[in-house]
Amino acid sequence: MAGFLSVLRRLYLSVYNWAVFVGWLQVLVLAVKTLKESGHEQVYSAVERPLQLSQTAAVLETQNHILVSSLVISWSITEIIRYSFFGMKEALGFAPSWLLWLRYSTFLVLYPTGITSEVGLIYIALPYIKNSEKYCIRMPNKWNFSFDYYYAAILALGIYVPGSPHMYGYMLAQRKRALSKSKRE
């Protein structure tokens, strides 16, 4: 029974990783094609549906900004590599060395572009968030609780900015560990 469950688990994870890989690949292809043919203003509308299927996240009211294009492209490339890497490991029990290298090296460029895009979009959205009071909970209410999305976004920026170099350093250490381990094998 344990052997059957192990096979079932691997099959599920393999199908899942490949399905997400295909979703992100579709997002990347649509983003690059639209960016080339129609400009950055149209990228979000071109990738909206497959992006929602590939990533569940709140999308700020900054859909036509150039940072959306860089964010979507950075996310897409990252996720295509990630899910194909894990898909290979689950399906075959290993991933080729070139894919391992991509998995632990593309962040050198994609992490800064992704973080810059995320921080930029949050910053650009701050006036809209403040004026609209979207996602805010005001008192009095039956929960006796209040929440202000504007201040939560500022807090997120306060964590992103100093936290990003720390995370980048952590990812460099992970890269060194993973790539040196693969050389020993």
C-alpha positions, 0 to 999 in steps of 0.5 A: 500500500505504501508503494502505491501511495508513493507512486500516486503522490509522485504522479500527482506532483508530476502532473501538478508541476507540469500543468503549472509549468504550461500555465506559466509558459503560456503567460510568458509567451503571451506577455512577450508577444503582446509587449512586442506587438502592442506595447506594455499597456496591453500586456495585462489584458493579454495575460489576465486569464492565464495569470489568474489560473497560474497565480492567485494574487491580488492585482493592483489597479496598475494594469497598464504600467510598464512594471506589470510587463517586467513583473509578469515576465520575471514571474513567468520565467521563474515559474517555468524553470521552477515547475519544469525542474520539479516536474522532471524530478518527480517524473524522472527522479532527476533534473538535467544539470542545465535545468539545475543551473537555471533553477539556481542562477536565473534569480541573479537577474529575475529576483531584482527585476521582480522585486523592483517591479513589485515594490514599484507597483505597490508604491504607484498604487499607494494613492489609489489605495488611500483614496479608494479605501479598498479592502479597508475595514472601519470601526465600529463593526461587529468584529470590533476590528479595523484594518487599513490596506494603505498602511498594510501596503506601506508595511509591506514596502517597509519589509520588502526594501530591507528584506530583499538584500537579505533574501538575495544573500540567502538565495546566493547561499542556496545556489552555492550549496545546490551547484556545489552538491551537483558537482560532487554527484 
